[in-house]
């Protein structure tokens, strides 16, 4: 079997490790950038877990949950927000984007990847929770 593609379509082996290291690098980079930026640590603390409110979409089922969770945990929206913040010289979008990207980074570093519709425990970085230990 190819090292990069496991039976579930999740990254494995060295590719999985690299993706998790990328997440750690993103987290550390955004925290450092936020510190240099001089952002409010109270705002950071209040917003850091905000993307996890997307868990609530799992109340509507695994397909809706995965769709909303992935929208809140992909790089698309925060990078677009950061780009807009730079283009408009607007500090609020930049701060929110850095916090959002830091959240995504730590999630990826810890192995919480983008979700498959099969259920919350099925991610692009492998299975998590009880599924991951089985």
Buried (B, 14 or more C-beta within 10 A) or exposed (E): EEEEEBEBEBBBEEBBEEBBEEBBEBBBBBBEBBEEEEBEEEBBEEBBEEBBEBEEBBEEEBBEBBBBBBBBBEBEBBEEBBEEBEEEEEEEBBBBBBBBBBBBBBBBBBBBBBBBEBBBBBBBBBBBEEBEEE
